[in-house]
Amino acid sequence: MAEPARGALEAVGRWLDRVPLPWLVAIAAWLAVAPVFPEPHLWEKLKMLAAGTLRRPIDVFDLVFHAAPLALLAWRLSRRRRG
């Protein structure tokens, strides 16, 4: 990876380390299951992705919107694990 990109990722990682972990867990859990009824959007979009029907831009945005906090939480926990 190029050095400027690595520095930018490290800066974002340091910022992410300052976000309180309970808040990050709460936001990730909330957006992962929102809305609960009739079906969480994340689950719906993952099923669409698996079926090959995730084509509309709004659906792609929705998948990214609901999955991003989980990705950030995973990144934060991996940084914490590495020390």
C-alpha atoms as one frame of an Amber mdcrd trajectory, in Angstrom:
protein
   0.000   0.000   0.000   1.268   3.478  -0.817   2.645   5.441   2.108   0.094
   8.339   1.975  -2.808   5.889   1.964  -1.340   3.994   4.910  -0.988   7.244
   6.841  -4.593   8.169   6.106  -5.843   4.768   7.253  -3.785   5.062  10.410
  -5.275   8.513  11.082  -8.788   7.146  10.648  -7.889   4.233  12.924  -6.673
   6.615  15.627  -9.923   8.579  15.314 -11.902   5.348  15.572  -9.973   4.405
  18.723 -11.316   7.574  20.379 -14.962   6.626  19.747 -16.313   5.024  22.945
 -16.683   1.284  22.345 -20.152   1.016  23.958 -21.423   3.702  21.558 -19.935
   1.940  18.571 -21.463  -1.386  19.642 -24.868   0.246  20.189 -24.855   2.019
  16.820 -23.666  -1.092  14.980 -26.317  -3.271  16.634 -29.053  -0.695  16.074
 -28.349  -0.234  12.378 -27.822  -3.964  11.839 -31.397  -4.738  12.917 -33.201
  -1.534  11.884 -36.031  -1.699  11.058 -36.893  -4.838  12.981 -40.226  -5.430
  11.214 -40.942  -6.795   8.688 -37.265  -7.661   8.136 -33.977  -5.908   8.982
 -32.655  -4.011   5.965 -29.183  -5.489   6.341 -30.552  -9.035   6.158 -32.801
  -8.114   3.239 -29.921  -6.533   1.289 -27.573  -9.447   2.010 -30.206 -11.840
   0.656 -30.549  -9.635  -2.425 -26.761  -9.644  -2.842 -26.645 -13.439  -2.614
 -29.490 -13.749  -5.119 -27.873 -11.293  -7.538 -30.772  -8.824  -7.363 -28.951
  -5.997  -5.592 -28.923  -3.621  -8.564 -30.628  -0.354  -7.690 -28.352   2.385
  -6.317 -30.637   2.944  -3.311 -30.304  -0.733  -2.370 -26.507  -0.596  -2.620
 -26.501   2.582  -0.496 -28.778   0.898   2.045 -26.461  -2.107   2.287 -23.437
   0.134   2.845 -25.336   2.349   5.323 -26.449  -0.576   7.486 -23.186  -2.552
   7.215 -20.682   0.294   7.727 -21.009   0.474  11.535 -20.398  -3.281  11.758
 -17.304  -2.908   9.590 -16.066  -0.033  11.768 -16.693  -2.095  14.904 -14.749
  -5.025  13.441 -11.909  -2.688  12.502 -11.901  -1.148  15.981 -11.855  -4.549
  17.682  -9.054  -5.801  15.420  -6.983  -2.697  16.254  -7.666  -3.277  19.953
  -6.621  -6.912  19.667  -3.345  -6.021  17.936  -2.564  -3.544  20.667
